[in-house]
Amino acid sequence: MNIILLGPPGAGKGTQAKRIVESMGLVHLSTGDMLRTAVKNKTPCGLEAEKLMDRGELVSDFVVMEIVSERLDERDARGGFILDGVPRNVIQAQMLGEALDEKGMSIDVVVEIIADDDALVERIGGRFACGECGKGYHKEFKRPEVEGVCDRCGSTKFAVREDDTPATVRNRLKIYHSQTEPLVQFYEKVGILKKVDGMADIDEVAEQIENAIKGV
Ligand code: AMP
């Protein structure tokens, strides 16, 4: 099963993708995570991407699609994958379609997670993650069980994403509406789009996604 998770920043794509990966054994391909790793490792692609990411702007379609295409060539992707954060615009969707055709692969379902902008700004504004294992938390909705200690790995180091500031979040939402949202129509026309309510609680969204996938 090959899936695209579509939705604005903060809608829960990463969280839901991790759950689907665990339950279905798919490869999780998050372009945001791949680019953050490239920035951390100061690779040429990371150096090019860093400033754009800090401002919430999109990185070049060619750079992104090259890393996606390379990752899809790895053997484990043959067993199914979930794309999180890509495609981000119609050009990327077209490039992805061509790359998949060449590889003899295709997308089975696109799940759109619908969420409200104001709630997203509030959600993103409070999020932070373990600096060691990356487990995600939220100041109000999901604090560690023991204050200051990661539930998963016990680390006491936490980090906030550079692009999670209110101004950058607003810019990311603006870009989502102008560039990424047209993909809803794009995939609706292809006939593979399913919608879920991203404002429901995490378990309920997961259940809705599971049902959407089951129906394919
Ligand atoms: P995300 O973790 O998906 O919110 O992505 C964080 C940032 O990485 C975005 O704001 C963009 O700067 C960049 N990025 C991630 N995926 C893409 C993509 N498919 N195309 C262009 N830029 C991307």
Residues whose N, C-alpha, C, O or C-beta is under 5 A from the ligand:
A	BS01	AMP	P9 T31 G32 D33 L35 L52 M53 G56 E57 L58 V59 V64 G85 V86 P87 R88
